[in-house]
């Protein structure tokens, strides 16, 4: 690792191996310190800190191809600048999941497993403690025995087995210890209940994907011996993260209060659904009642029409009957006249 400086005379080489409860990875390199004015100001400038400023880190992590290495696979971080001391972490593809509403079958990439502890179970590389300052072109070992993902059983010691997208995330030393405490490791305090007891990611800094709310950079890491199809899959993974199709698996409080809140939300939703069903049922009943009333009105109209027809028929029959009677009377008169004429003769 190279830490930049303006005074080459102060360059010194150091190799430090630190271990702790969460485990750290060995990382050696060259460190340099800037020489400024005497006193406290010189000390502040020397360690790169800026008292009163928000914790900030910027990381540059470029696409790269790594050789097959069974013993000590590594990736190279181009540049890291921190105004507080901390660590550089590397997470693998398992840190992500498909966003809500996305159909994994539409994309030709593997579906990541759901992780119980997404941060630590995907964290395959972590540096030793780094002082505030600027670091360039340094290697981060992967899949070591003391990497959090291996300690939690989510990864195995060994080579990088396949090309994939990776995300580099700087963590600041919240605990003021020189050992890394992974935020969602079951053996460490809860990130949301006691955030100062774990080493959280820097919130301020450059972001490759704005919706990922911590300082980070993405890179496609290709394994030299992989076939072209696997390499293309890794490149596609990176594209999908940048497009928001793949997003980090969520972390959050897993407490009784949260469970009760979730249950309350579910009950409220059920009540709202029942109210909606009742309203729909009432609307349906109202519609049926209106249909019945319309049918009754139609029947009444039909019935009145039939009565009028019957009256007309009766009138016609009466007139016909009267006509028949008149005819009969006329025939009777003719008969009587004929009889009278016969008697006169």
C-alpha positions as CSV (number, residue, x, y, z in Angstrom):
1,X,0.0,0.0,0.0
2,X,1.2,3.5,-0.7
3,X,0.1,6.4,1.4
4,X,0.8,9.7,-0.3
5,X,3.0,12.4,1.2
6,X,4.9,15.4,0.4
7,X,8.0,14.6,2.4
8,X,9.9,11.5,1.0
9,X,12.4,11.6,3.9
10,X,9.7,10.5,6.2
11,X,8.8,7.4,4.3
12,X,9.0,4.2,6.4
13,X,8.0,0.7,5.6
14,X,5.8,-1.2,8.1
15,X,4.1,-4.5,8.1
16,X,1.4,-4.9,10.8
17,X,-0.6,-8.0,11.6
18,X,-3.5,-7.4,14.1
19,X,-6.1,-9.9,15.2
20,X,-9.2,-9.3,17.2
21,X,-12.6,-10.8,18.1
22,X,-14.0,-10.2,14.6
23,X,-10.6,-11.0,13.0
24,X,-8.5,-8.9,10.7
25,X,-6.6,-9.5,7.6
26,X,-2.9,-8.9,7.4
27,X,-1.9,-6.0,5.2
28,X,1.6,-4.6,4.8
29,X,2.8,-1.5,2.9
30,X,4.6,1.8,2.9
31,X,3.3,4.7,5.0
32,X,4.3,8.4,4.6
33,X,3.4,11.4,6.8
34,X,3.2,15.0,5.8
35,X,5.4,17.5,7.6
36,X,3.6,20.8,8.5
37,X,3.9,23.5,11.1
38,X,4.9,22.5,14.6
39,X,2.5,21.8,17.5
40,X,-1.0,20.3,17.4
41,X,-1.6,21.6,13.9
42,X,1.3,19.5,12.6
43,X,-0.1,16.4,14.4
44,X,-3.5,16.9,13.0
45,X,-2.2,17.3,9.4
46,X,0.1,14.3,9.9
47,X,-2.7,11.9,10.6
48,X,-5.0,13.4,8.0
49,X,-7.8,14.1,10.4
50,X,-10.0,17.1,10.3
51,X,-11.6,17.8,13.7
52,X,-15.2,18.9,13.5
53,X,-15.7,17.6,9.9
54,X,-18.2,14.9,9.1
55,X,-16.7,11.4,8.7
56,X,-16.0,11.1,5.0
57,X,-14.3,8.5,2.8
58,X,-13.9,8.2,-1.0
59,X,-12.8,5.0,-2.6
60,X,-11.9,4.1,-6.2
61,X,-12.2,0.4,-7.1
62,X,-11.6,-0.3,-10.8
63,X,-12.6,-3.3,-13.0
64,X,-9.8,-5.9,-12.9
65,X,-8.7,-9.4,-13.8
66,X,-7.2,-11.6,-11.1
67,X,-5.0,-14.6,-11.5
68,X,-6.0,-18.0,-10.2
69,X,-4.5,-18.2,-6.7
70,X,-5.5,-21.0,-4.3
71,X,-3.5,-19.6,-1.4
72,X,-4.0,-15.8,-1.3
73,X,-6.4,-14.3,-3.8
74,X,-6.4,-10.5,-3.7
75,X,-8.1,-7.5,-5.3
76,X,-6.5,-4.1,-5.8
77,X,-8.1,-0.8,-4.6
78,X,-6.9,2.1,-6.6
79,X,-7.4,4.8,-4.0
80,X,-8.9,5.4,-0.6
81,X,-9.1,8.7,1.3
82,X,-10.5,8.9,4.8
83,X,-10.6,11.8,7.3
84,X,-11.1,9.3,10.1
85,X,-9.3,6.1,10.7
86,X,-11.0,2.9,9.6
87,X,-11.0,-0.2,7.3
88,X,-11.5,-1.0,3.7
89,X,-13.9,-3.9,3.1
90,X,-14.7,-5.9,0.0
91,X,-18.1,-7.6,-0.5
92,X,-19.0,-10.2,-3.1
93,X,-22.1,-10.7,-5.3
94,X,-24.1,-12.3,-2.4
95,X,-24.5,-8.8,-0.9
96,X,-27.3,-8.1,-3.4
97,X,-30.8,-9.2,-4.2
98,X,-33.3,-8.5,-6.9
99,X,-35.3,-5.3,-6.2
100,X,-39.0,-5.6,-5.4
101,X,-41.0,-6.0,-8.6
102,X,-38.2,-7.5,-10.6
103,X,-38.5,-11.0,-12.1
104,X,-35.2,-12.8,-11.8
105,X,-36.2,-15.1,-14.7
106,X,-35.9,-12.1,-17.0
107,X,-32.2,-11.7,-16.3
108,X,-29.5,-14.2,-17.1
109,X,-27.6,-13.9,-13.8
110,X,-27.6,-16.1,-10.7
111,X,-30.2,-15.3,-8.0
112,X,-28.2,-14.6,-4.7
113,X,-29.1,-16.5,-1.6
114,X,-31.0,-14.6,1.1
115,X,-28.6,-13.9,3.9
116,X,-29.4,-13.6,7.6
117,X,-26.5,-11.2,8.2
118,X,-26.0,-9.5,4.7
119,X,-23.1,-7.3,5.6
120,X,-20.8,-9.8,7.3
121,X,-21.8,-12.9,5.3
122,X,-20.9,-11.2,2.1
123,X,-17.8,-9.5,3.4
124,X,-14.9,-11.5,2.0
125,X,-12.0,-9.1,2.5
126,X,-11.1,-6.5,5.2
127,X,-7.9,-4.6,5.8
128,X,-6.1,-3.9,9.0
129,X,-6.8,-0.6,10.8
130,X,-5.9,2.3,8.6
131,X,-5.0,5.8,9.9
132,X,-6.7,8.8,8.4
133,X,-5.1,9.8,5.1
134,X,-4.8,8.8,1.4
135,X,-3.9,5.3,0.3
136,X,-3.2,4.2,-3.3
137,X,-2.8,0.9,-5.2
138,X,-3.1,-1.4,-2.2
139,X,-4.2,-5.1,-2.2
140,X,-7.0,-6.5,0.0
141,X,-6.7,-10.3,0.6
142,X,-9.8,-12.3,0.1
143,X,-11.2,-15.5,1.7
144,X,-8.9,-15.6,4.6
145,X,-9.8,-17.6,7.7
146,X,-10.4,-14.4,9.6
147,X,-12.6,-12.7,7.0
148,X,-16.1,-12.2,8.4
149,X,-17.9,-14.2,5.7
150,X,-15.6,-17.2,6.4
151,X,-16.0,-16.9,10.2
152,X,-19.8,-16.9,9.8
153,X,-19.6,-20.0,7.5
154,X,-20.9,-18.1,4.4
155,X,-17.7,-18.5,2.5
156,X,-14.7,-20.9,2.4
157,X,-11.0,-20.3,2.5
158,X,-9.6,-20.6,-0.9
159,X,-9.5,-19.0,-4.4
160,X,-11.9,-16.6,-6.0
161,X,-14.0,-19.3,-7.7
162,X,-15.8,-17.2,-10.3
163,X,-16.0,-13.8,-11.9
164,X,-18.5,-11.5,-10.3
165,X,-19.4,-7.9,-9.3
166,X,-17.8,-6.7,-6.0
167,X,-18.4,-3.6,-3.9
168,X,-15.7,-1.8,-1.9
169,X,-17.1,0.0,1.2
170,X,-14.9,1.9,3.7
171,X,-15.8,1.5,7.4
172,X,-14.8,4.0,10.0
173,X,-13.5,3.0,13.4
174,X,-16.5,3.8,15.4
175,X,-15.4,1.7,18.4
176,X,-12.0,3.4,18.8
177,X,-10.4,0.0,18.7
178,X,-7.9,-1.3,16.3
179,X,-10.0,-4.4,15.5
180,X,-12.9,-4.5,13.1
181,X,-16.3,-5.2,14.6
182,X,-18.7,-6.2,11.7
183,X,-22.0,-4.4,12.0
184,X,-24.4,-7.3,11.7
185,X,-22.2,-10.1,13.1
186,X,-24.3,-12.0,15.6
187,X,-21.4,-11.9,18.1
188,X,-21.3,-8.0,18.1
189,X,-23.8,-5.5,19.5
190,X,-26.9,-4.7,17.4
191,X,-26.1,-2.0,14.8
192,X,-29.3,-0.2,15.5
193,X,-29.4,-0.5,19.2
194,X,-25.8,0.4,19.8
195,X,-24.2,1.9,16.6
196,X,-21.1,3.1,18.4
197,X,-20.2,-0.5,19.4
198,X,-19.7,-1.6,15.8
199,X,-17.7,-0.2,12.8
200,X,-20.3,1.2,10.4
201,X,-19.7,2.3,6.9
202,X,-19.0,5.9,6.0
203,X,-22.2,7.6,5.1
204,X,-20.5,10.6,3.4
205,X,-18.4,10.2,0.3
206,X,-18.5,9.3,-3.4
207,X,-21.1,6.7,-4.5
208,X,-21.1,4.7,-7.7
209,X,-24.9,4.1,-7.2
210,X,-26.7,7.0,-5.5
211,X,-29.4,4.8,-4.0
212,X,-26.8,2.8,-2.1
213,X,-26.6,5.1,0.9
214,X,-22.9,4.6,1.9
215,X,-19.6,5.6,0.4
216,X,-18.6,2.8,-2.1
217,X,-17.4,1.8,-5.6
218,X,-18.3,-1.1,-7.8
219,X,-16.0,-3.2,-9.9
220,X,-16.3,-6.2,-12.1
221,X,-13.7,-8.7,-10.9
222,X,-12.8,-11.3,-13.5
223,X,-11.1,-14.6,-12.9
224,X,-8.4,-15.2,-15.5
225,X,-9.3,-18.8,-16.2
226,X,-13.1,-18.2,-16.4
227,X,-14.8,-18.8,-19.8
228,X,-16.2,-15.8,-21.7
229,X,-19.8,-16.7,-20.7
230,X,-19.0,-16.3,-16.9
231,X,-17.1,-13.1,-17.5
232,X,-20.1,-11.7,-19.4
233,X,-22.4,-12.7,-16.6
234,X,-20.1,-10.8,-14.1
235,X,-20.2,-7.7,-16.3
236,X,-24.0,-8.0,-16.5
237,X,-24.2,-8.2,-12.7
238,X,-22.4,-4.9,-12.4
239,X,-24.8,-3.3,-15.0
240,X,-27.9,-4.5,-13.1
241,X,-26.6,-3.1,-9.8
242,X,-26.0,0.3,-11.5
243,X,-29.5,0.1,-13.1
244,X,-31.1,-0.6,-9.7
245,X,-32.3,-4.1,-10.7
246,X,-30.0,-5.6,-8.1
247,X,-29.9,-3.8,-4.7
248,X,-28.2,-4.5,-1.4
249,X,-30.0,-7.0,0.8
250,X,-31.7,-5.0,3.6
251,X,-30.6,-4.8,7.1
252,X,-32.7,-3.6,10.0
253,X,-33.7,-4.0,13.6
254,X,-34.9,-7.5,14.4
255,X,-36.7,-6.8,17.7
256,X,-40.0,-7.6,19.4
257,X,-41.0,-4.0,18.9
258,X,-40.4,-4.2,15.2
259,X,-42.2,-7.5,14.9
260,X,-45.2,-6.0,16.8
261,X,-45.1,-3.0,14.5
262,X,-45.1,-5.3,11.5
263,X,-48.0,-7.3,13.0
264,X,-49.9,-4.0,13.7
265,X,-49.4,-3.0,10.1
266,X,-50.7,-6.3,8.9
267,X,-53.8,-6.1,11.1
268,X,-54.4,-2.6,9.9
269,X,-54.2,-3.8,6.3
270,X,-56.5,-6.6,7.0
271,X,-59.1,-4.3,8.6
272,X,-58.8,-2.0,5.6
273,X,-59.3,-4.9,3.3
274,X,-62.4,-6.0,5.2
275,X,-63.9,-2.5,5.1
276,X,-63.3,-2.4,1.4
277,X,-65.0,-5.8,1.0
278,X,-67.9,-4.6,3.1
279,X,-68.2,-1.5,0.9
280,X,-68.1,-3.6,-2.3
281,X,-70.7,-6.0,-0.9
282,X,-73.0,-3.1,0.1
283,X,-72.6,-1.6,-3.4
284,X,-73.5,-4.9,-4.9
285,X,-76.6,-5.2,-2.7
286,X,-77.7,-1.6,-3.6
287,X,-77.3,-2.5,-7.3
288,X,-79.4,-5.6,-6.9
289,X,-82.1,-3.6,-5.1
290,X,-82.2,-1.1,-7.9
291,X,-82.4,-3.9,-10.4
292,X,-85.4,-5.4,-8.5
293,X,-87.1,-2.0,-8.3
294,X,-86.6,-1.6,-12.1
295,X,-88.1,-5.0,-12.7
296,X,-91.1,-4.2,-10.6
297,X,-91.7,-1.0,-12.4
298,X,-91.4,-2.8,-15.7
299,X,-93.9,-5.4,-14.5
300,X,-96.4,-2.7,-13.4
301,X,-96.1,-1.1,-16.8
302,X,-96.7,-4.4,-18.6
303,X,-99.7,-5.2,-16.3
304,X,-101.4,-1.9,-17.0
305,X,-100.9,-2.4,-20.7
306,X,-102.6,-5.8,-20.6
307,X,-105.6,-4.3,-18.7
308,X,-106.1,-1.7,-21.4
309,X,-106.0,-4.3,-24.1
310,X,-108.7,-6.3,-22.2
311,X,-111.0,-3.3,-22.0
312,X,-110.7,-2.7,-25.7
313,X,-111.5,-6.3,-26.4
314,X,-114.6,-6.1,-24.2
315,X,-115.8,-2.9,-26.0
316,X,-115.4,-4.6,-29.3
317,X,-117.3,-7.7,-28.2
318,X,-120.1,-5.4,-26.8
319,X,-120.4,-3.5,-30.0
320,X,-120.5,-6.8,-32.0
321,X,-123.1,-8.2,-29.7
322,X,-125.3,-5.0,-30.1
323,X,-125.0,-5.3,-33.8
324,X,-126.1,-8.9,-33.7
325,X,-129.1,-8.0,-31.6
326,X,-130.1,-5.2,-34.0
327,X,-129.8,-7.6,-36.9
328,X,-131.9,-10.1,-35.1
329,X,-134.6,-7.5,-34.4
330,X,-134.7,-6.4,-38.1
331,X,-135.0,-10.1,-39.2
332,X,-137.9,-10.6,-36.7
333,X,-139.7,-7.5,-38.1
334,X,-139.3,-8.9,-41.6
335,X,-140.7,-12.2,-40.6
336,X,-143.8,-10.7,-39.0
337,X,-144.4,-8.5,-42.1
338,X,-144.3,-11.6,-44.4
339,X,-146.8,-13.4,-42.2
340,X,-149.2,-10.4,-42.2
341,X,-149.0,-10.3,-46.0
342,X,-149.9,-14.0,-46.3
343,X,-152.9,-13.5,-44.1
344,X,-154.2,-10.6,-46.2
345,X,-154.1,-12.6,-49.3
